[in-house]
Each structure stands twice: as C-alpha cells, then as structure tokens.
C-alpha cells in the first residue's frame, strides 16, 4: 500500500470511529451501559496519553536535538499552547444561561456542538503525526496509525453519546445518526489541514507535534478521565493503565 493511501486511510480512521458509535442508534434502544462507556473512555484516555508522549512529544524533542540544551523548548512551548487551545475555543462558544430552559433536544444539540469542538484537536493530532512520518520527523507510520486507532476507539462512545440521546429526544434514527456522524466530520478536515501546513512548513514540525500532544493531554485530563471515573474510580484507573500499556507496546514494537 502506498504511503499516500496509508495516510489517507489513517486520517479517516478517527472519523470512522465516530460513525461506528453513531450507528449504535440503529442497534440499541437506550444509552450505552455506564460501565461500558466509562471503561472505553478510560482506555482511550490511556491510549491518548501514551500517544502524546511516545508518538508526539519524544519525536518533537528528537527533532529539536540540534538546539542542544534548549531541545526541550519547542516541545514545552508547543505543549503549553496546545493545552490552552481547547479551553480558549470553549470559552468563545456562548453557553445557555440555564439548562432548565432547554428541552432534551436542545441539550442534545448542545452536546453535539461541544463534541464537534472537542474533535478539532483530535483531528489535528493524526494529521501532524502522519506529516512527521512522511517528512522523516521521527514518527513512524505505525506510530501514526496507532495514534489514529486510539482516537478512533475514544470516538466510538462519543458518537453513541450524541446519536442515542437525540433519538430518545424524538429525532428520527436516521437524522440522529447523521448528526452524530457530522460531529466527527471536523476531524478529517482538521487532520488534512494539519498535514498540509506541517508539510509546507517542515521546520515547524517539533512545534506542531507538541501542540497536538498538549491538546490531546488536555482532552484526556480534563474530559475523559473525570468522566471515566464517575462510576468506579478503580475501574477507570485500570482501564486507563491498560490503554497506556497497549499504546506504549504498539509504539515500541511497531515503531
């Protein structure tokens, strides 16, 4: 398989995870079981944390080796900017004055918007990783694919969390599925733009790799881990550790 086709399929993998999760609306009459939902989120948080370190931050530091003792600088600055990226976008989005004033359908629509915004940095990360693989930036194609797979796993419950409540609120199943899929459509767009820009400005690769790492670390720490621990903190911790170990092993053995 050519590198171009491998990259294209890898960039679409997270979107496929969202679509598969949204398709649960045709199979389930209620929401995902909380325990299953939380285990998937904990596992995905572990995968994303390991991917941020092994597939993004370490290659960013290696790519800056020519800076000597300051080789940490692009990684540190990029990570800090990435950590601030999603909160800045979320702050710019107007919030309802009171959730009580909205119907279940309105709340589901707001959730769809929130997940769409949340998916922007998740789309950027595979785009930057595949750019690093294609441009000799210290990221292997296998590591980029592992990162995309981890995000796809995390996107599965997200797609279900959008489509199932919409159907329960009165939307037709086809429309609920379509809205769930659309929430993930931003990911391949963000991935493609990140890939293109990083390819043009190859000197920016250490900065973009670490920026994507910071954005993913924020998602994992601020959103996935707290949600995963709502039902059983021990189970969330174990699933997080399992995800971290799986991603670490994949990165080392396949990288």
Secondary structure, 3 states (H helix, E strand, C coil): CCHHHHHHHHHHHHHHHHHHHHHHHHCCCCCCCHHHHHHHHHHHHHHHHHHHHHHHHHHHHHHCHHHHHHHHHHHHHHHHHHHHHHHHHHHHCCCCCCHHHCCHHHHHHHHHHHHHHHHHHHHHHHHHHHHHHHCCCCCCHHHHHHHHHHHHHHHHHHHHHHHHHHHHCCCCHHHHHHHHHHHCHHHHHHHHHHHHHHHHCHHHHHHHHHHHHHHHHHHHHHHHHHHHCCCCHHHHHHHHHHHHHHHHHHHHHHC
